[in-house]
């Protein structure tokens, strides 16, 4: 992840987003099951943020910035809608870039 924040800070921001997502998912599952949420261990998921037609690096999951869809069960939503019953989809795919600065898509 490059750009305004640099690799280290950008990676930290993504790790924090993934940590918050894992905690939120645990609380949703707990609410459905009727049991209290328990903080989970660290998330060790490798995500490559990329345009939808780019090659996905081995061992990574692609995130093209698509808005949330019930059909796929995944995607981006507006943060201020997380506490609402219905989340508001957010398409951030126009922000993806194919940089091709190096052959390794992870950088």
C-alpha positions as CSV (number, residue, x, y, z in Angstrom):
1,X,0.0,0.0,0.0
2,X,1.6,3.2,-1.1
3,X,0.6,6.8,-1.4
4,X,0.0,9.6,1.0
5,X,0.3,7.5,4.2
6,X,3.3,5.4,3.1
7,X,3.6,1.6,3.4
8,X,3.9,1.3,7.2
9,X,1.1,3.7,8.2
10,X,-1.1,2.4,5.5
11,X,-0.6,-1.2,6.7
12,X,-1.3,-0.1,10.2
13,X,-4.6,1.5,9.1
14,X,-5.6,-1.6,7.2
15,X,-4.7,-3.9,10.2
16,X,-6.9,-1.6,12.5
17,X,-9.8,-1.8,10.0
18,X,-9.5,-5.6,9.9
19,X,-9.3,-5.8,13.7
20,X,-12.5,-3.7,14.1
21,X,-14.3,-5.7,11.4
22,X,-13.4,-9.0,13.2
23,X,-14.7,-7.6,16.5
24,X,-17.9,-6.3,14.8
25,X,-18.5,-9.6,13.1
26,X,-18.0,-11.5,16.4
27,X,-20.6,-9.2,18.1
28,X,-23.1,-9.7,15.2
29,X,-22.7,-13.5,15.4
30,X,-23.0,-13.4,19.2
31,X,-26.2,-11.3,18.9
32,X,-27.8,-13.7,16.5
33,X,-26.8,-16.7,18.7
34,X,-27.9,-14.9,21.9
35,X,-24.5,-15.2,23.5
36,X,-22.1,-12.5,24.6
37,X,-19.3,-11.5,22.2
38,X,-15.8,-12.4,23.1
39,X,-12.8,-10.5,21.7
40,X,-11.1,-12.7,19.1
41,X,-7.4,-13.3,18.4
42,X,-5.6,-11.2,15.8
43,X,-6.8,-11.5,12.2
44,X,-4.2,-12.9,9.9
45,X,-5.9,-12.2,6.5
46,X,-3.9,-11.1,3.4
47,X,-6.0,-8.6,1.3
48,X,-4.8,-7.0,-1.9
49,X,-6.7,-3.8,-2.6
50,X,-6.8,-3.7,-6.4
51,X,-9.0,-3.1,-9.5
52,X,-11.4,-6.0,-10.1
53,X,-9.6,-7.2,-13.3
54,X,-6.1,-7.3,-11.8
55,X,-4.3,-10.6,-11.0
56,X,-4.6,-11.6,-7.4
57,X,-1.2,-12.4,-5.8
58,X,-1.0,-16.0,-4.5
59,X,-2.2,-16.3,-0.9
60,X,-4.2,-13.1,-1.0
61,X,-7.9,-12.2,-1.2
62,X,-8.8,-9.5,-3.7
63,X,-10.8,-6.4,-2.5
64,X,-11.8,-4.3,-5.5
65,X,-13.8,-1.8,-3.4
66,X,-17.2,-3.0,-4.5
67,X,-20.2,-1.8,-2.5
68,X,-21.9,-4.3,-0.2
69,X,-24.3,-6.7,-1.9
70,X,-26.6,-9.2,-0.2
71,X,-26.0,-11.5,-3.2
72,X,-22.3,-11.8,-2.4
73,X,-22.6,-11.2,1.3
74,X,-19.6,-8.8,1.3
75,X,-18.5,-5.4,0.2
76,X,-18.0,-1.9,1.6
77,X,-20.6,0.1,3.6
78,X,-20.7,3.6,5.1
79,X,-19.2,3.5,8.6
80,X,-22.0,5.7,10.0
81,X,-24.5,3.0,9.0
82,X,-22.9,0.2,11.0
83,X,-25.2,0.7,14.0
84,X,-28.3,0.8,11.8
85,X,-30.4,-2.3,10.9
86,X,-29.6,-1.7,7.3
87,X,-26.1,-0.8,6.2
88,X,-25.7,1.7,3.4
89,X,-23.5,0.3,0.6
90,X,-20.5,2.3,-0.4
91,X,-18.7,1.8,-3.8
92,X,-15.0,2.7,-3.4
93,X,-13.9,0.9,-6.6
94,X,-13.1,4.2,-8.4
95,X,-10.3,4.6,-5.9
96,X,-8.4,1.5,-6.9
97,X,-5.3,1.8,-9.1
98,X,-3.3,-0.6,-11.2
99,X,0.2,0.9,-10.6
100,X,2.4,-1.7,-12.3
101,X,5.4,0.0,-10.7
102,X,6.8,-3.5,-9.9
103,X,5.9,-7.0,-11.0
104,X,5.0,-8.1,-7.5
105,X,1.3,-6.9,-7.1
106,X,1.6,-6.9,-3.3
107,X,3.7,-3.7,-3.4
